[in-house]
Structure formats: structure tokens, C-alpha cells
């Protein structure tokens, strides 16, 4: 599939009535393992997980490392790839231009609760850069209005998320990603404020099933670092068993 076609396909998936479920990956083999499932229609990278793979804290990975991590995944699969690119770094437009060159057709970019006008300007820079590349780039514009809201009342954080999200959408973002919104009440308010098919959420412990979010009008659900945490727990459990009297299970598939 050509790069421009991958972007159009990701846009179609975002706009479909069914919620887009993307299972986050962090390297070539995790991407291939997920892509091999017939249900997989797109691949999402987990920035937190890629950073952990290279020994960096979440949000502390250098740009070149983040882009190389996304490129390895994009090269490994023939599906639309949307990358977690932290806050877009110092020049978000240039970051997206480079990401497109590496085969990425969508991205999460977080506002980190910067001042409103600055956050909107950074989204605008991303969209303009993608337009110059001739790609219908799918920006999943993240606002940390809830995640970094601190002690302020949740109603204020939701109102802030809606205001920021509307501004991001007006600049050309495909979706608005609001981490921290998991309850039916909070998600419902965000959908009402942003419009059906415009909200992206994260499925984390305590979240609702994807079908419930679909019924509320959510467009996309991803799983961030939690997929890697489940995989690492499985590795630790196996190691503990092998340190005892365990053996490798006979039904272990050859996924690598």
C-alpha cells in the first residue's frame, strides 16, 4: 500500500462508525505479531514503551530515537502506522515532516497543557507541514487537560479539554485524545462537546470495554504502555517458572 493510501485508509478507519481499536507496539516483532491478526487494521506505536526499550523515561526519549523507533515499526508492516511522538519536540512541524518520510501517516502529539494559543499554534504547524508533504496526515491531537489538571475540579478540566479539542479540530486535527477520561459520564461529556467520532481514549485498568466507548460515540481506543507491561509480566512469570522446575510450554508459537 502506498503511503498516501495508508493515510487515506487511517482516515477512513477514524471516520467509520465502528471504534478503531489499535493495540500499541514498540518494535518490529511486536508489530508483526499484532499485524498478523486478521482483526488488525492499523498499527499504533507506544512512545512510553519505545522509550523504555531504549532505557529512557517516558517523555525523555530524544527525537532521533523516537523517529527511528517509529521507522522500524513502519518498515515491518504493510498497514497504516500512527506514532506516539510525545509533544512533537521543539519544532513539531519538522518532526511530522520527518515522520512522514519514515512511513508514518498519523501521530499522537500532546499539548502538555501549554498555554492555549501556543498549543493551537503547534497543531497548526503539524497540519501545515503534512499538507506540504501531500499526505492526509491523521493527527490524534492529545490534550493533557485532565492528565495534568492537578487539583482543579474535574468539570474545569473537561471544559478545558473541550475548548482545546475544538480548537485542534478546527486546525485540521483528525481526533482529540484525552487521557484520563475513562468513565461513562466524563467520556459522554467529551463526546457531547467535541462531537461524535472525534474523541480518542486510552484503555487502561479500570476503563470500560471498547464496545461501551463505541456506543458513546468514541472514534478510537488505544492501550499505550499497558500492552508492553502485560508482555513483560508474562516474561517475568515464565522466568520465575523456569528458575523453578519449569520448561518451555510445548504449544509455544513461533512468532519470531
ZADREN-628547 format. One record per residue: residue number from 1; residue in three letters; y, x, z of N, C-alpha, C in turn. Coordinates in pm, whole numbers, plus 50000, padded with zeros to 5 digits. Each point is the difference from the previous one (the first is absolute). Example, Ala and Ser with C-alpha at 12.3 -4.5 7.8 and 13.67 -1.06 7.14 Angstrom:
2
 seq type   n.v   n.u   n.w  ca.v  ca.u  ca.w   c.v   c.u   c.w
   1  ALA 49431 51319 50780 50119 49911 50000 50120 50090 50000
   2  SER 50105 49965 49928 50119 50082 50006 50109 49923 50073
END
This chain:
256
 seq type   n.v   n.u   n.w  ca.v  ca.u  ca.w   c.v   c.u   c.w
   1  UNK 49880 50085 50000 50120 49915 50000 50125 50089 50000
   2  UNK 50093 49973 49913 50124 50077 49994 50086 49972 50124
   3  UNK 50087 50097 50031 50081 49989 50121 50085 49874 50001
   4  UNK 50067 49970 49888 50084 49880 49994 49917 49875 50021
   5  UNK 49878 50000 49948 49912 49884 50018 49955 49986 50146
   6  UNK 49981 50112 50067 49963 49996 50141 50112 49937 50083
   7  UNK 50123 50033 49967 50114 49942 50072 50006 49850 49977
   8  UNK 49978 49958 49876 50002 49856 49968 49886 49929 50071
   9  UNK 49884 50065 50008 49886 49940 50069 50028 49987 50150
  10  UNK 50061 50100 50060 50033 49991 50142 50102 49889 50024
  11  UNK 50094 49985 49909 50097 49892 50011 49927 49865 49993
  12  UNK 49905 49987 49908 49924 49876 49990 49925 49970 50129
  13  UNK 49940 50101 50058 49926 49983 50125 50093 49957 50113
  14  UNK 50120 50056 50003 50098 49961 50102 50045 49855 49983
  15  UNK 50006 49956 49877 50051 49865 49973 49892 49894 49997
  16  UNK 49874 50040 50006 49890 49904 49995 49999 49912 50126
  17  UNK 49948 49879 49991 49995 49913 50118 49908 50055 50109
  18  UNK 49900 50080 49961 49910 50060 50099 50068 50122 50063
  19  UNK 49980 50017 50129 50055 50117 50067 49933 50126 49946
  20  UNK 50078 50103 49976 49946 50128 49955 49957 50079 50124
  21  UNK 49872 50032 50007 49945 50078 50111 49980 50143 49951
  22  UNK 50073 50093 50058 49985 50140 49963 49948 50078 50121
  23  UNK 49887 50068 49978 49935 50078 50105 50048 50144 49988
  24  UNK 50076 50047 50097 50066 50128 49989 49902 50118 50003
  25  UNK 50031 50099 49914 49917 50120 49986 50088 50123 50020
  26  UNK 49935 50117 50010 50075 50122 50032 49961 50122 49919
  27  UNK 49895 49992 49920 49962 50112 49915 49921 49948 49881
  28  UNK 49952 50091 49915 49933 49959 49878 49872 49923 50029
  29  UNK 49919 50048 50095 49871 49937 50020 50013 49865 50070
  30  UNK 50094 49986 50091 50020 49868 50061 50053 49902 49896
  31  UNK 50084 50049 49908 50050 49913 49892 49886 49957 49908
  32  UNK 49913 50094 49964 49888 49966 49913 49904 49903 50066
  33  UNK 49976 50019 50130 49908 49911 50072 50052 49858 50003
  34  UNK 50130 49983 50023 50059 49866 50003 50009 49943 49858
  35  UNK 50039 50083 49905 50014 49954 49861 49867 49953 49942
  36  UNK 49889 50052 50052 49869 49962 49948 49962 49857 50034
  37  UNK 50068 49939 50096 49971 49862 50037 50058 49906 49896
  38  UNK 49924 49899 49958 50050 49909 49895 50122 49920 50044
  39  UNK 50021 49985 50129 50115 49923 50049 50130 50078 49992
  40  UNK 49993 50131 49980 50119 50083 50003 50078 49988 49869
  41  UNK 50127 49963 50011 50085 49984 49883 50115 50100 49996
  42  UNK 50029 50062 50115 50107 50099 50009 49969 50090 50119
  43  UNK 50060 50118 49998 49978 50098 50106 50133 50030 50068
  44  UNK 49996 50004 50133 50119 50035 50078 49971 50125 50083
  45  UNK 50090 50095 49997 49984 50117 50085 50055 49969 50140
  46  UNK 49950 50074 50098 50049 49989 50137 50071 50131 50034
  47  UNK 50131 49996 50008 50076 50121 50028 49961 50062 50133
  48  UNK 49982 49916 50101 49959 50048 50132 49869 50077 49989
  49  UNK 49905 49945 49924 49868 50062 49988 50005 50129 49920
  50  UNK 50079 50002 49893 50014 50124 49922 50064 50108 50086
  51  UNK 50104 49962 50076 50063 50097 50089 49900 50055 50100
  52  UNK 49919 49913 50058 49899 50044 50097 49900 50095 49936
  53  UNK 49963 49972 49874 49905 50085 49929 50052 50142 49986
  54  UNK 50134 50013 49982 50060 50132 49983 50054 50058 50130
  55  UNK 49982 49928 50110 50042 50053 50130 50143 49970 50039
  56  UNK 50061 49902 49934 50137 49962 50033 50004 49870 50079
  57  UNK 50103 49982 50083 50015 49870 50066 50048 49895 49902
  58  UNK 49982 49874 50033 50048 49893 49913 50150 50013 49982
  59  UNK 50044 49998 49876 50143 50014 49970 50047 50144 49993
  60  UNK 49911 50096 50025 50041 50140 50000 49945 50082 49885
  61  UNK 49943 49933 49901 49939 50069 49887 50108 50039 49898
  62  UNK 50002 50123 49951 50098 50039 49899 49981 49919 49872
  63  UNK 50107 49986 49926 49996 49920 49877 49896 50051 49903
  64  UNK 49995 50130 49976 49905 50053 49903 49856 49968 50040
  65  UNK 49971 50003 50128 49865 49968 50048 49971 49852 49978
  66  UNK 50098 49916 50030 49982 49855 49980 49975 49967 49854
  67  UNK 50076 50062 49912 49984 49973 49857 49866 50053 49949
  68  UNK 49961 50118 50046 49872 50055 49956 49885 49913 50050
  69  UNK 50013 49949 50123 49898 49909 50051 49988 49875 49916
  70  UNK 50113 49945 49958 49998 49881 49915 49942 50032 49862
  71  UNK 50033 50118 49948 49950 50039 49867 49848 50013 49999
  72  UNK 49945 50061 50104 49855 50015 50008 49931 49864 49993
  73  UNK 50057 49903 50068 49942 49865 50001 50019 49932 49865
  74  UNK 50120 50011 49943 50025 49938 49869 49911 50060 49892
  75  UNK 49973 50129 50009 49914 50066 49902 49853 49959 50015
  76  UNK 49964 49952 50118 49859 49972 50030 49954 49862 49952
  77  UNK 50095 49909 49976 49962 49862 49967 50078 49951 49879
  78  UNK 49945 49898 49933 50068 49938 49886 50047 49861 50040
  79  UNK 50075 49996 50109 50055 49875 50053 50146 50024 50036
  80  UNK 50081 49894 50012 50136 50019 50047 50000 50062 50139
  81  UNK 50082 50100 50020 50011 50067 50130 50141 49981 50055
  82  UNK 50006 49951 50122 50127 49987 50070 49995 50095 50119
  83  UNK 50104 50081 50015 49998 50109 50098 50095 49974 50116
  84  UNK 49959 50045 50116 50086 49998 50117 50081 50129 49997
  85  UNK 50131 49987 49979 50086 50117 49986 50106 50006 50111
  86  UNK 49958 49964 50120 50085 50008 50118 50136 49934 49974
  87  UNK 50109 50071 50022 50132 49939 49980 50061 50036 49865
  88  UNK 49918 50060 49912 50052 50042 49870 50062 50138 50001
  89  UNK 50008 50061 50119 50055 50134 50017 50149 50004 49966
  90  UNK 50055 50118 49977 50145 50014 49991 50059 49932 49877
  91  UNK 49924 49999 49890 50047 49936 49877 49892 49903 49952
  92  UNK 50003 49877 50047 49890 49907 49968 49982 49974 49851
  93  UNK 50107 49999 49924 49987 49980 49856 49921 50112 49936
  94  UNK 50030 50124 50038 49929 50115 49945 49855 50001 50048
  95  UNK 49976 49958 50123 49864 49991 50052 49916 49906 49914
  96  UNK 50056 49885 49966 49927 49902 49920 49983 50050 49858
  97  UNK 50099 50067 49946 49985 50056 49865 49881 50096 49995
  98  UNK 49989 50085 50101 49889 50094 50004 49867 49928 50023
  99  UNK 50002 49899 50085 49876 49924 50027 49948 49934 49872
 100  UNK 50090 49943 49922 49960 49939 49873 49937 50105 49909
 101  UNK 50057 50118 49998 49944 50108 49921 49859 50039 50043
 102  UNK 49965 49970 50123 49867 50030 50053 49905 49881 49989
 103  UNK 50044 49892 49934 49911 49887 49977 50011 49886 50099
 104  UNK 50102 49999 50081 50020 49896 50101 50087 49889 49942
 105  UNK 49963 49874 50021 50076 49889 49941 50058 49905 50106
 106  UNK 49987 50037 50126 50058 49920 50107 50010 50086 50125
 107  UNK 50081 49955 50095 50015 50080 50122 50051 49916 50116
 108  UNK 49959 50042 50119 50066 49956 50123 50108 50103 50030
 109  UNK 50120 49954 50024 50108 50088 50046 50070 49928 50114
 110  UNK 50008 50066 50115 50051 49934 50121 50148 50029 50021
 111  UNK 50069 49903 50061 50143 50021 50025 50028 50073 50131
 112  UNK 49901 50006 50090 50016 50063 50130 50123 49948 50074
 113  UNK 50034 49879 49968 50113 49929 50061 50131 50077 49986
 114  UNK 50016 50065 49884 50130 50060 49970 50104 49889 49990
 115  UNK 50128 50036 49999 50104 49898 49981 49971 49916 49875
 116  UNK 50035 49874 50007 49966 49902 49897 50038 50048 49860
 117  UNK 50127 50035 49980 50046 50038 49867 49929 50124 49948
 118  UNK 49973 50095 50087 49929 50121 49958 49857 49967 49958
 119  UNK 49937 49911 50075 49863 49961 49967 49994 49932 49864
 120  UNK 50095 49913 49973 50004 49929 49871 50026 50099 49887
 121  UNK 50088 50096 50024 50032 50098 49896 49878 50085 49965
 122  UNK 49917 50029 50098 49879 50079 49974 49899 49920 49917
 123  UNK 49991 49872 50026 49914 49915 49916 50054 49997 49858
 124  UNK 50129 49986 49987 50062 49996 49867 49970 50128 49923
 125  UNK 50007 50114 50068 49974 50128 49935 49856 50007 49950
 126  UNK 49907 49946 50075 49859 49999 49960 49981 49916 49875
 127  UNK 50055 49880 50001 49983 49909 49886 50064 50058 49875
 128  UNK 50118 50057 50013 50067 50057 49885 49922 50118 49943
 129  UNK 49942 50082 50088 49920 50114 49954 49878 49952 49923
 130  UNK 49934 49897 50052 49881 49946 49932 50036 49940 49865
 131  UNK 50112 49931 49993 50043 49942 49873 50024 50107 49896
 132  UNK 50056 50113 50043 50022 50111 49906 49868 50057 49947
 133  UNK 49895 49986 50079 49868 50048 49958 49926 49896 49916
 134  UNK 50056 49881 49986 49940 49896 49919 49877 49937 50063
 135  UNK 49992 50001 50134 49885 49947 50072 50043 49883 50087
 136  UNK 49922 49892 49998 50028 49886 50087 49947 50032 50140
 137  UNK 50063 50098 50061 49955 50054 50128 50004 49893 50108
 138  UNK 49892 49995 50079 49986 49897 50102 50035 50055 50138
 139  UNK 50125 49984 50037 50046 50049 50131 49967 49897 50108
 140  UNK 49919 50042 50095 49969 49921 50118 50097 50049 50107
 141  UNK 50121 49946 49997 50109 50053 50082 49978 49964 50147
 142  UNK 49978 50101 50079 49968 49979 50142 50127 49999 50085
 143  UNK 50011 49901 50085 50104 50003 50101 49936 50011 50137
 144  UNK 50058 50086 50081 49952 50023 50137 50078 49918 50101
 145  UNK 50052 49886 49954 50081 49916 50088 49924 49957 50125
 146  UNK 49869 49978 49986 49918 49965 50117 49941 50126 50062
 147  UNK 49943 50086 49918 49931 50118 50051 50092 50092 50079
 148  UNK 50127 50007 49961 50097 50085 50070 50107 49917 50070
 149  UNK 49970 49873 50020 50098 49911 50062 50026 50024 50146
 150  UNK 49913 50077 50064 50021 50032 50141 49994 49878 50089
 151  UNK 50096 49992 50090 50001 49892 50100 50075 49876 49956
 152  UNK 50052 49999 49878 50075 49882 49961 49905 49881 49982
 153  UNK 50050 49880 50015 49914 49881 49987 49934 49995 49863
 154  UNK 49878 49954 49996 49924 49996 49875 50069 49913 49896
 155  UNK 50068 49894 50044 50071 49914 49904 50108 50080 49925
 156  UNK 50068 50089 50071 50101 50083 49935 49935 50095 49899
 157  UNK 49886 50057 50038 49931 50091 49910 49952 49928 49874
 158  UNK 49950 49878 50016 49954 49924 49884 50118 49965 49910
 159  UNK 50112 49960 50059 50119 49970 49920 50047 50125 49924
 160  UNK 49995 50114 50066 50037 50126 49936 49905 50033 49885
 161  UNK 49869 49980 50023 49901 50026 49896 50024 49911 49879
 162  UNK 50035 49875 50022 50026 49908 49889 50125 50043 49923
 163  UNK 50106 50035 50074 50124 50042 49933 49978 50126 49917
 164  UNK 49932 50097 50059 49972 50123 49927 49906 49972 49882
 165  UNK 49896 49920 50025 49904 49969 49894 50064 49930 49882
 166  UNK 50086 49904 50027 50069 49931 49890 50083 50097 49918
 167  UNK 50066 50092 50068 50082 50098 49929 49911 50093 49917
 168  UNK 49886 50041 50054 49908 50086 49926 49948 49928 49876
 169  UNK 49963 49873 50016 49951 49922 49887 50106 49985 49892
 170  UNK 50124 49980 50043 50108 49982 49903 50025 50127 49920
 171  UNK 49962 50114 50056 50015 50128 49928 49881 50029 49908
 172  UNK 49895 49918 50010 49887 50018 49910 49868 50036 50066
 173  UNK 49997 50006 50134 49873 50025 50067 49903 49887 49968
 174  UNK 49872 50034 49989 49898 49900 49970 49966 49917 50123
 175  UNK 49985 50067 50113 49961 49936 50125 50078 50062 50115
 176  UNK 49992 49933 50114 50059 50052 50123 49888 50016 50102
 177  UNK 49985 50119 50050 49894 50034 50095 50062 50002 50140
 178  UNK 49943 49919 50090 50055 49989 50136 49891 50030 50102
 179  UNK 49977 50127 50033 49904 50032 50105 50043 49939 50133
 180  UNK 49902 49959 50079 50030 49938 50128 49993 49850 49998
 181  UNK 50001 49940 49881 49988 49855 49986 49853 49967 49978
 182  UNK 49935 49943 50102 49858 49968 49985 49969 49856 50040
 183  UNK 50084 49938 50082 49968 49865 50046 50037 49896 49894
 184  UNK 49936 49885 50009 50028 49892 49905 50147 49960 50006
 185  UNK 50056 49993 50121 50140 49959 50014 50094 50100 49934
 186  UNK 49982 50128 50030 50092 50101 49947 49985 50016 49849
 187  UNK 49877 50001 49953 49978 50012 49856 50053 49877 49927
 188  UNK 49979 49883 50057 50052 49878 49940 50151 50002 49985
 189  UNK 50068 50050 50103 50147 50009 49993 50044 50097 49892
 190  UNK 49929 50111 49987 50036 50098 49898 49978 49945 49860
 191  UNK 49889 49929 49980 49975 49940 49869 50106 49896 49967
 192  UNK 50037 49922 50099 50104 49900 49978 50132 50066 49961
 193  UNK 50030 50114 50064 50127 50068 49973 50002 50080 49871
 194  UNK 49886 50054 49962 49993 50086 49882 49950 49928 49876
 195  UNK 49923 49894 50022 49938 49927 49889 49852 50029 49993
 196  UNK 49924 49904 49951 49855 50019 49986 49972 50109 49898
 197  UNK 49897 50078 50028 49961 50106 49908 50090 50121 50002
 198  UNK 50078 50018 50107 50091 50115 50007 49977 50088 50122
 199  UNK 49912 49956 50090 49978 50075 50124 49870 50079 49993
 200  UNK 50005 50122 50052 49884 50086 50014 49981 50030 50148
 201  UNK 49875 49994 50047 49972 50024 50141 49890 50105 50015
 202  UNK 49981 50047 50122 49892 50094 50029 49896 49930 50086
 203  UNK 49875 50020 49963 49890 49947 50078 49958 50102 50104
 204  UNK 50029 49974 50122 49971 50092 50109 49922 49926 50108
 205  UNK 49945 50066 50097 49933 49928 50109 50091 49892 50058
 206  UNK 49948 49879 50009 50080 49888 50050 50063 49916 49891
 207  UNK 49994 50048 49875 50058 49925 49889 49909 49884 49961
 208  UNK 50056 49909 49919 49923 49887 49949 49914 50045 49881
 209  UNK 49897 49924 49966 49925 50030 49877 50091 49987 49878
 210  UNK 49965 50074 49895 50081 49999 49879 50016 49859 49943
 211  UNK 49896 49918 50008 50007 49864 49946 50106 49917 50071
 212  UNK 50018 50024 50129 50103 49926 50074 50139 50040 49954
 213  UNK 50020 50129 49975 50129 50044 49949 50024 49945 49860
 214  UNK 49895 49994 49920 50013 49942 49866 50048 49857 50009
 215  UNK 49945 49923 50093 50040 49860 50017 50145 49988 50042
 216  UNK 50053 50102 50066 50140 49999 50043 50096 50041 49889
 217  UNK 49945 50052 49888 50085 50042 49889 50026 50149 49992
 218  UNK 49919 50080 50070 50014 50145 49995 49940 50052 49870
 219  UNK 50065 50101 49940 49957 50052 49870 49898 50112 50011
 220  UNK 50009 50080 50105 49918 50122 50004 49970 50039 50144
 221  UNK 49880 50051 50022 49962 50055 50129 49937 50137 49979
 222  UNK 50042 50095 50080 49941 50134 49998 49959 50035 50142
 223  UNK 49937 50116 50015 49938 50032 50129 50038 50137 50055
 224  UNK 50094 50066 49935 50058 50122 50053 49900 50103 50047
 225  UNK 50024 50061 50117 49912 50106 50049 49870 49949 50061
 226  UNK 49986 49868 50011 49885 49947 50073 49869 50022 49926
 227  UNK 50004 50006 49866 49877 50027 49926 49948 50140 50031
 228  UNK 50090 50097 50006 49957 50136 50033 49949 50007 50144
 229  UNK 50064 49925 50090 49955 50002 50140 49859 49944 50013
 230  UNK 49969 49896 49925 49865 49945 50002 49901 50103 49946
 231  UNK 50038 50068 49890 49912 50102 49942 49978 50115 50097
 232  UNK 50105 50041 50069 49988 50111 50095 49917 49960 50120
 233  UNK 50010 49876 50043 49915 49953 50109 49854 50004 49958
 234  UNK 49973 49960 49876 49862 50006 49951 49950 50144 49999
 235  UNK 50086 50093 49962 49962 50141 49999 49971 50049 50142
 236  UNK 50088 49964 50094 49976 50041 50138 49872 49940 50056
 237  UNK 49977 49873 49969 49878 49935 50049 49876 50070 49944
 238  UNK 50003 50034 49871 49888 50070 49940 49981 50137 50063
 239  UNK 50111 50072 50018 49991 50134 50059 49939 49993 50140
 240  UNK 50044 49902 50078 49945 49985 50135 49851 49972 49995
 241  UNK 49957 49920 49903 49858 49969 49985 49922 50124 49958
 242  UNK 50059 50078 49908 49932 50121 49954 49991 50106 50109
 243  UNK 50099 50004 50090 49993 50093 50112 49891 49958 50098
 244  UNK 49960 49874 49993 49888 49954 50081 49871 50024 49924
 245  UNK 49926 49894 49977 49873 50013 49928 50006 49931 49864
 246  UNK 50122 49980 49948 50016 49922 49878 49965 50076 49873
 247  UNK 49985 49923 49894 49981 50055 49866 50090 49922 49906
 248  UNK 50026 50056 49883 50078 49926 49901 49922 49876 49956
 249  UNK 50064 49883 50003 49928 49877 49959 49946 50011 49858
 250  UNK 49880 49949 49980 49935 50010 49869 50071 49920 49892
 251  UNK 50074 49897 50041 50068 49915 49900 50142 50048 49971
 252  UNK 50031 50124 50034 50134 50053 49975 50027 50007 49849
 253  UNK 50103 49932 49951 50027 50001 49855 50067 50130 49955
 254  UNK 49979 50036 49875 50063 50120 49943 50136 49963 49943
 255  UNK 50098 49988 50088 50134 49959 49958 50089 50119 49963
 256  UNK 49950 50120 50025 50080 50119 49967 49920 50095 49913
END
